[in-house]
Amino acid sequence: MDQAKALVNREYKWGFVTDVEADSAPRGLNEEIIRFISLKKKEPAFMLQWRLNAYRRWLQMTEPRWQHVHYPAIDYQDMIYYSAPKQKKDGPGSLDEIDKEILETYEKLGIPLDEQKRLAGVAVDAVFDSVSVATTFKEKLAEKGVIFCSFSEAVQNHTELVKKYLGSVVPYADNFYAALNSAVFSDGSFCYIPKGVRCPMELSTYFRINSADTGQFERTLIVADEGSYVSYLEGCTAPIRDKNQLHAAVVELVALEGAQIKYSTVQNWYAGDKEGKGGIYNFVTKRGKCAGHRSKISWTQVETGSAITWKYPSVILQGDDSIGEFYSVALTNNYQQADTGTKMIHIGKNTKSTVIAKGISAGHGDNTYRGLIKVMPAAMNARNYTQCDSLLLGSRCAANTLPYIEVKNRTAKVEHEASTSKISEDQLFYCKQRGISPENAVSMIINGFCKEVFKNLPMEFAVEASKLLSVSLEGAVG
Amino acid sequence: MNRDVLKTPYLNAFESLQGRGNGGNPSWVREAQREAIGRFAKLGFPTTREEAWKYTNVTPIAETSFRLPSLQPQIELSNDQISPFLFGQQNWHRLVFLNGSFVPRLSRAPSGNGVKVCSLKAVFRSESRLIEPYLGQLIGRDADAFAALNTAFLEDGALVYLPEGAMIENPIHLIFISHAEAAGIVSHPRVLIVGAGNSKATVVESYVSRGGGHSFTNAVTEIALGEDAALHYYRLQQKNGNSFHIGTTQVEQNKGSHFLSFSISFGAKISRHNLNVNLAAEGSECTLNGLYLTSGDQHIDNATFVHHPKPHGTSHQLYKGILTGQSTAVFSGRVLVRQDAQKTDAHQVNKNLLLSEQATVDTKPQLEILADDVKCTHGAAVGQLEEEALFYFETRGISREKARKLLAYGFANEVIGTVQLDPIRSALGRLVFERLGDFSCLPEALKHRDQEKDLSDGGL
């Protein structure tokens, strides 16, 4: 495998900084800051109260330490909780009103916000630091009754929906970072698909951290009403900085009777340099609720970035015959750490869940799958299949598999399989004798290893993910 | 409730102990005991907030008051009374312990060529130096609260010492009986097995009760295997349904050694077995098999930890459980492969069969791998009997009830079938059938098995 080391070492190409004037909150966190954020957003009173409740609860909570990741203590007072590019007008208006620099940023990231240039069929909500700067195809979606807008806009224009579903899946007291997010979240995407509507295009949010010393706390809420369908994509990048930045998001999904939500993430936050300096701490709470019968929520994630990834996209299978899926590829290279997996909580009858998790560790990477399958007493005929495979590239990395299985119903059928191995010499030899170079062989094998997950991504994302993987691994293989 | 209070009876008992039995212990043992009680005082009883005890609540044990048995056992046991525990094998070597105290009258031990199978007390008196490098050293300073308690209250126990190249043909049976006529007894049985280089033996540990009274057994077994030594270790826990059983088996393996373990848990109200194996040198190998059957409101927990610090180690684990009633079972198996442990081969499987509505299983297999050139897998499954399989039996005129039992037996047989000691294998088969309920086709089924076995033996 030595030849594979010869692979060119490409840089993190999304690591540039955009020079825009920012409107920031002062450093630190207290009730004043929360009121400041709420005021900036012109939020109704209930929202402010909710934030304050969350903040007060957060103060009583302690930072969890059980996870298999290591990082120096975070100083929550040494952070900026709100930063927005200065705008001529409040709220994202038409594209002409957006700063040229920001448009160019997204252009550079390969996410042109100009609708003409967009791939047809994907609507984008672009979040820049703490605010949403643009949402494309809004009108076209509105024709079908689909609401897709920034969270701040939703709080003002669709207050009742927000009030009804906000915190219904991830309550503000859920965990330390969810509470922090609930107190200070600045923006994010909101999406509502009305009854029986199949969303005509992929919806997507692109998150970009730009300012230094800011934490990004966005909140996404997707509600799929009875019989509807939506596919949602999430992407993210950040500039290269020596200092770690915190990203603590909350994503809530609600699927009512017969509804389907497909949520895909390609996470490419800045991962830190080769010595593990800098990078994003990605501490995220993602959870979906299959509230109605025959509903389905599917998470697909490709985690290649972040210095530390710590998240467990989960599904609460409440409705009878509901389905939860989790497909994940997590890659850790250099000094990256990932503790990720899923929770499937079976409550309704005949509920099914599938978990396919692939972990790849290279360099000094530390990759942990942690999952919970819980079958409650009422969940008759629940079914789960879990498969976790780890691939180790290099002798300094680690792969851990920590599944928890709790079954309280005899009709449940739960299976878990896991394996850990490296790329075998036999596989490489086979490729080589067919004239495939070692580099190509390794990348082919890795792609094959991840195939089950990639095939669940929308097409453009699958291509992107596959490319991302080869870039992230370059120089690591050997 | 303040959990510190729960420690007090044990701390007081330790104080009063200073005045009695352990006065005969060598000074290095007494030193270790003082250290251990300090450790227990620091740790206290584990709570479900601790990861290792997440699914097993030991509060019922901690809240029940137990007393240490008197030094001179008041109860006499006859040969007939222990015969149910012997698997019909009069010729096996055996050491019998009643409420923790050695009963020489009922024991028969091999000797000669430096082999020592005797009570720890006897060794303390004569040549305690022989065991000083092992006793208490293997379990180490990071013993959990229960293991620390065991050390603190160490009065007697069993020693199996095999010098270089010693081979003992007959199994050595260590029988720990909780006589519950005087209920409320806590005993802390201790076993030390040292198998020096190239030695070979089979040790069977039985934990049983006489009578239905409640008791608490807190056992610790330390095992050290030298180069190329081989040990077959059977551990059968069949306490009555009113008792508590916590046990730790700590194994340290040297180069090329083999360790084969069967952990069978059928009894007790709350039971936990920690099996920790350290494959401390290259090319060592262990196979850990387990079977647990739970019914009523029983709770059985098996926790295994296999540590691979060195290259070319092999570990295989197969734990299976059958649950009925409102019982709960827990399996947590941790495999840790260190950076230097290249070419490690580690496999682990845990399967559970739920036969009742209210039974609960919590399983937590864990792989932690820091080396890259390894083959590690684990699997866990929870389920019930296949509808198709039951239907198949019905089409062949076998009632559903019978089919269920046969299928459940077949499930358990994957473990039972690997038991190499015939008397234990057939005893286990019978026990499983008994537990699955009265079953008329049992004798034929088992007879059939035994005949088959006899035939193949005859062929050899």
Interface residues (C-beta under 8 A of the other chain):
Chain A: W66 V375 P377 S390 L392 L393 G394 S395 R396 C397 A398 A399 N400 T401 L402 P403 Y404 I405 E406 V407 K408 N409 R410 T411 A412 K413 V414 E415 H416 E417 A418 S419 T420 S421 K422
Chain B: E51 Y55 Q339 Q342 N352 L354 L355 S356 E357 Q358 A359 T360 V361 D362 T363 K364 P365 Q366 L367 E368 I369 L370 A371 D372 D373 V374 K375 C376 T377 H378 G379 A380 A381 V382 G383 Q384
